[in-house]
Structure formats: structure tokens, C-alpha cells
Amino acid sequence: MPTRSIYFLLVIILGVLPLGAEGADTMAAPPHPLVGAIRWDAWHGTQGAPGQAVQRALGPTKYYGRLPFFAVVHGEDNVSIDGTAQGVMDREIDYAANAGLDYWAFVTYDENDAMSLGLKRYLSSAKRKKMHFCLLTEVDRWNNPASVERITRLMQEPGYQTVLQNRPLLYLGFFDNADFARQWGTVQAFRAVLDTLRATLHTKGLGDPYIVILDFSATQAAKWAEELGADAISSYATPFDLGKATPYLELAKADVRFWDACRATGSAVVPIVTTGWDRRPRIERPVPWETWQQPGAGVEKYVEAATPQELAAHLQEALTWMAQYPTTAPARISLIYAWNENDEGGWIVPTLRDGSARLDAIKIMLQAYRQ
């Protein structure tokens, strides 16, 4: 999760209505929906503080099972996790495209930040045509004119994911009311920046950006979407009240509850598919941007790792939900948390231990679903 993220624990009410419950939209099911995954590219070894922190967090042997395929184990508590080589990105593109994924949503940082190396390698890859991309931006990065110019430029790149008549897809999240007020003063001031983006894209022959607001609260996301003229709502990951060694299927239920809560606001929805939540590496060895985390505090609370088949079945739930409610999901897009949040517990990138098992299960499901 982005380095300024705030840990969240919200109570979730279990007991999800079946997808065929009364109140479903009656329109015909939409065509092939798009499946995307969040990329948080901290896997750059010693080239930046985040890379060093997550490398240290995954150092203990007990976490080697979640090391990405390009990691190198040198010995106990000694691993290198550097995915910045062009060849690594090329392999990632092959893995994702072969599984049937449509796009990656890159968490966007300043151009010269080590966190941008993943996006740079994607843009320079000879294989990039196999996989589309879009941006996932934090609100506080929009107060830098250079960042806004870069966002505008990237949205004009070949392969940028569009929806609904050539509208570039843009995820916008991590709102903090106090930070927002301090940086922007009013909502109208920030909306003016988004309006300038819209106008600029029009001059380039593109449609309005399809802006999806990310928030851990469905009602708050809907509020921001209305005030900013955004198009849909979702979340970076699903808010969930963790228990001790919580089964993954309970997290999957929480996802569905969140989709329904978003739908209840009357907003368009991009369903978030959470693949896991297990922050024990960061709890035992806190990362510098999570200043609130005390070593060991809450280590007993996590979600048990999903099987590949459970992940694929949950993604199919999201596709079925969109088909059930086409007016709620008019853009027909879903978002997976995450491609590579390995230290936080949400990943589908191939690993040293399990290879591409998660992607293989997703591929089988998508092939059957799309027939």
C-alpha cells in the first residue's frame, strides 16, 4: 500500500445476500469485463528506502514463501528483492498477459523516485502491447504541477487503459480531510485541476478521464465522487475487522459486502478483489512510513493465505456481480489488490515457492468465464 497509507480496522457485518437476491438490475449482462491489478513497485532492492524496508521485512525464513520470483535468497535473514531489471518486467508482462489480465494500475510517484522504476521498465518494454496500464494516484501528489503534467502525459501513452468511448481510466485515492484542506483549501480548487486535465485530454482527442475514487468508506467515497465530478467508487483494499488467523473466505465475504455498500450509495462501482491481508512482516519489522506501528503489536491478527482456487473463485464473484448489476458497473472493470503487495499479504505475482499457481488458477477461470 502507498507509503503514506493509514492502517484501518472497520467492523464488517457478515452474512452476504446471494448475487441473485431481489433488487438485482434487470439489464442484459455486459460483455467481457476488464480485470486489472494494483502495482506497488517497492521491489527495487537498495535503490530506495521503501525497497530496503520491505526487503528487511521479508528477510525471515518463514516469509520466503511469499518472495516474488525474482528474489534471491542468500541465507537466513538475507534476501535480495530487486525487480528493476528490464528482463524481470518483461517476464511479469508475459505472466500477467498469459493469465488473462487486461491492465495494471501503477501507484504513481515522482518520475525520479525509485518507486517509479516499475512503470519506467513497463514503458520501455518491447512487450508492453500485451498488457495495458493506468495510474493510481494519491491526492496529495496533485499539488505539484510537474506531477500533474506527467500524469497528463502518461494518459496519452499507447496502451493506456480506456473505457466507455475512449475515456482514460484513473484511480484517485487516499483522501485525508485535514491534509486536503491544508493543501487545497476547498474542494473546488482541486476540482479545477481535474477540469484542466479533462480539457487538456480533449485537445488530444481523448474523452474525459474515467475517475474512480478510492476510499475505505463507501459513503465517503461517494461524497468525494460527487464533489469532484468523478465517475465511480472503489477502494484500495477492503476494510475488514481482523481476527486471529481469519479464513480467507471471510475476507472475500467482506469484499462483497463492500461492493454492495458502494452500490447502495447510488454510485457506479469498480469492485475491489482483495487477495489477502497479512501484515505480519511489517508488524514484526515496521517500515518507516508506518510510524504508528509498534513492533509486534497486533501480530496475531491476519488473514490466512488463500488457495489459488479460492482467489480465482472470488475474482469470478466480482465478474458475476458486475454482470448482475450492469448499471452499477457500466465501465465493466474490476481491480485486484494486488499484483505485488507481497509484504502486506496481497499478491498474485509468481513467487519462488509456488511459481505462477495463483495466475494459473485465474487463467483457467477467465478462459471458462469468457467463452
VENVENQUI-V564219 format. One record per pair of residues at least 24 apart in sequence whose ideal C-beta (glycine too) atoms are under 7 Angstrom apart, sorted by the first residue. I is the first residue (numbers start at 0). GAP is how many residues later the second one is. If there is no record, write none. Layout:
i=I gap=GAP
i=I gap=GAP
//
This chain:
i=0 gap=39
i=0 gap=235
i=0 gap=340
i=0 gap=343
i=1 gap=38
i=1 gap=105
i=1 gap=136
i=1 gap=172
i=2 gap=47
i=2 gap=286
i=3 gap=134
i=3 gap=170
i=3 gap=285
i=4 gap=169
i=6 gap=283
i=6 gap=285
i=7 gap=208
i=7 gap=231
i=8 gap=232
i=8 gap=233
i=9 gap=206
i=9 gap=229
i=9 gap=231
i=10 gap=230
i=11 gap=227
i=11 gap=228
i=11 gap=229
i=11 gap=242
i=11 gap=245
i=12 gap=244
i=13 gap=239
i=15 gap=237
i=15 gap=240
i=15 gap=241
i=16 gap=243
i=18 gap=301
i=18 gap=302
i=18 gap=305
i=23 gap=300
i=23 gap=301
i=24 gap=299
i=24 gap=300
i=24 gap=301
i=24 gap=302
i=24 gap=303
i=26 gap=299
i=26 gap=300
i=28 gap=294
i=28 gap=297
i=29 gap=292
i=29 gap=293
i=29 gap=296
i=29 gap=302
i=31 gap=338
i=32 gap=286
i=32 gap=289
i=32 gap=299
i=32 gap=300
i=32 gap=301
i=33 gap=68
i=33 gap=69
i=33 gap=298
i=33 gap=299
i=33 gap=300
i=34 gap=65
i=34 gap=66
i=34 gap=67
i=34 gap=280
i=34 gap=299
i=34 gap=301
i=34 gap=331
i=35 gap=65
i=35 gap=66
i=35 gap=67
i=35 gap=68
i=35 gap=69
i=35 gap=297
i=35 gap=298
i=35 gap=299
i=35 gap=300
i=36 gap=64
i=36 gap=67
i=36 gap=299
i=36 gap=301
i=36 gap=302
i=36 gap=311
i=37 gap=67
i=37 gap=69
i=37 gap=98
i=37 gap=297
i=37 gap=298
i=37 gap=299
i=37 gap=300
i=37 gap=301
i=38 gap=65
i=38 gap=66
i=38 gap=67
i=38 gap=68
i=38 gap=79
i=38 gap=300
i=38 gap=301
i=39 gap=67
i=39 gap=298
i=39 gap=300
i=39 gap=301
i=40 gap=74
i=40 gap=76
i=40 gap=77
i=41 gap=73
i=42 gap=25
i=42 gap=38
i=42 gap=39
i=42 gap=40
i=42 gap=297
i=43 gap=38
i=43 gap=40
i=43 gap=70
i=43 gap=73
i=44 gap=35
i=44 gap=36
i=44 gap=37
i=46 gap=37
i=46 gap=67
i=47 gap=66
i=47 gap=67
i=48 gap=239
i=49 gap=65
i=50 gap=63
i=52 gap=234
i=52 gap=235
i=53 gap=27
i=53 gap=233
i=53 gap=289
i=54 gap=24
i=54 gap=25
i=54 gap=26
i=55 gap=229
i=56 gap=224
i=56 gap=225
i=56 gap=228
i=56 gap=230
i=56 gap=286
i=57 gap=223
i=57 gap=284
i=57 gap=285
i=62 gap=218
i=63 gap=288
i=63 gap=289
i=64 gap=286
i=64 gap=288
i=65 gap=276
i=65 gap=281
i=65 gap=285
i=66 gap=284
i=66 gap=285
i=67 gap=272
i=67 gap=274
i=67 gap=281
i=67 gap=283
i=68 gap=281
i=68 gap=282
i=68 gap=283
i=70 gap=281
i=83 gap=33
i=83 gap=37
i=85 gap=35
i=85 gap=38
i=85 gap=39
i=88 gap=29
i=88 gap=32
i=88 gap=33
i=88 gap=36
i=89 gap=35
i=89 gap=37
i=91 gap=257
i=92 gap=32
i=92 gap=34
i=92 gap=35
i=92 gap=37
i=92 gap=38
i=93 gap=33
i=94 gap=255
i=94 gap=261
i=94 gap=264
i=95 gap=35
i=96 gap=33
i=96 gap=34
i=97 gap=265
i=98 gap=260
i=98 gap=263
i=98 gap=264
i=99 gap=262
i=99 gap=263
i=99 gap=266
i=99 gap=267
i=100 gap=30
i=101 gap=30
i=102 gap=28
i=102 gap=29
i=102 gap=30
i=102 gap=31
i=102 gap=58
i=103 gap=27
i=103 gap=29
i=103 gap=235
i=104 gap=29
i=104 gap=31
i=104 gap=66
i=104 gap=230
i=105 gap=27
i=105 gap=29
i=105 gap=30
i=106 gap=29
i=107 gap=27
i=107 gap=28
i=107 gap=29
i=107 gap=33
i=107 gap=43
i=109 gap=37
i=110 gap=39
i=122 gap=34
i=127 gap=31
i=128 gap=30
i=131 gap=27
i=131 gap=28
i=131 gap=29
i=132 gap=26
i=132 gap=27
i=132 gap=28
i=133 gap=26
i=133 gap=27
i=133 gap=35
i=133 gap=36
i=134 gap=35
i=134 gap=36
i=135 gap=35
i=136 gap=33
i=136 gap=34
i=136 gap=35
i=137 gap=35
i=137 gap=36
i=138 gap=33
i=138 gap=35
i=138 gap=36
i=138 gap=41
i=139 gap=39
i=139 gap=43
i=141 gap=48
i=141 gap=51
i=142 gap=40
i=147 gap=45
i=151 gap=45
i=151 gap=48
i=154 gap=46
i=154 gap=54
i=155 gap=48
i=162 gap=47
i=162 gap=168
i=162 gap=170
i=163 gap=46
i=163 gap=166
i=163 gap=167
i=164 gap=42
i=165 gap=40
i=165 gap=41
i=166 gap=40
i=166 gap=41
i=166 gap=42
i=166 gap=43
i=167 gap=33
i=167 gap=38
i=167 gap=41
i=167 gap=42
i=168 gap=41
i=168 gap=164
i=169 gap=39
i=169 gap=40
i=169 gap=41
i=170 gap=41
i=170 gap=43
i=171 gap=39
i=171 gap=40
i=171 gap=41
i=171 gap=42
i=171 gap=58
i=172 gap=40
i=172 gap=41
i=172 gap=42
i=172 gap=63
i=174 gap=40
i=174 gap=49
i=186 gap=40
i=186 gap=41
i=189 gap=38
i=190 gap=37
i=190 gap=38
i=193 gap=34
i=193 gap=35
i=209 gap=121
i=211 gap=58
i=217 gap=40
i=217 gap=43
i=217 gap=44
i=217 gap=47
i=218 gap=46
i=220 gap=41
i=221 gap=43
i=221 gap=45
i=224 gap=42
i=230 gap=37
i=231 gap=35
i=231 gap=36
i=231 gap=37
i=231 gap=38
i=231 gap=99
i=232 gap=29
i=232 gap=34
i=232 gap=36
i=233 gap=35
i=233 gap=36
i=233 gap=38
i=233 gap=101
i=234 gap=37
i=235 gap=101
i=236 gap=35
i=236 gap=37
i=236 gap=40
i=236 gap=100
i=236 gap=109
i=237 gap=34
i=237 gap=36
i=239 gap=37
i=241 gap=59
i=241 gap=60
i=241 gap=61
i=242 gap=58
i=243 gap=56
i=243 gap=57
i=244 gap=57
i=244 gap=59
i=245 gap=57
i=245 gap=58
i=246 gap=57
i=247 gap=28
i=247 gap=55
i=247 gap=56
i=247 gap=57
i=247 gap=58
i=247 gap=62
i=248 gap=61
i=250 gap=26
i=250 gap=52
i=251 gap=62
i=254 gap=59
i=255 gap=61
i=258 gap=62
i=262 gap=62
i=262 gap=65
i=267 gap=60
i=267 gap=61
i=267 gap=62
i=268 gap=59
i=268 gap=60
i=269 gap=63
i=269 gap=64
i=269 gap=65
i=270 gap=47
i=270 gap=50
i=270 gap=51
i=270 gap=63
i=271 gap=63
i=271 gap=65
i=272 gap=41
i=272 gap=42
i=272 gap=45
i=272 gap=61
i=272 gap=62
i=272 gap=63
i=272 gap=64
i=273 gap=63
i=273 gap=72
i=274 gap=31
i=274 gap=36
i=274 gap=61
i=274 gap=62
i=274 gap=63
i=274 gap=71
i=274 gap=72
i=274 gap=73
i=275 gap=27
i=275 gap=29
i=275 gap=30
i=275 gap=69
i=275 gap=70
i=276 gap=25
i=276 gap=26
i=276 gap=68
i=276 gap=69
i=277 gap=24
i=277 gap=25
i=277 gap=67
i=278 gap=65
i=278 gap=66
i=280 gap=62
i=281 gap=61
i=281 gap=62
i=301 gap=43
i=302 gap=42
i=307 gap=49
i=307 gap=50
i=307 gap=52
i=307 gap=53
i=308 gap=52
i=310 gap=37
i=310 gap=47
i=310 gap=50
i=310 gap=51
i=311 gap=49
i=311 gap=50
i=311 gap=52
i=311 gap=53
i=314 gap=47
i=314 gap=50
i=315 gap=49
i=315 gap=53
i=318 gap=50
//
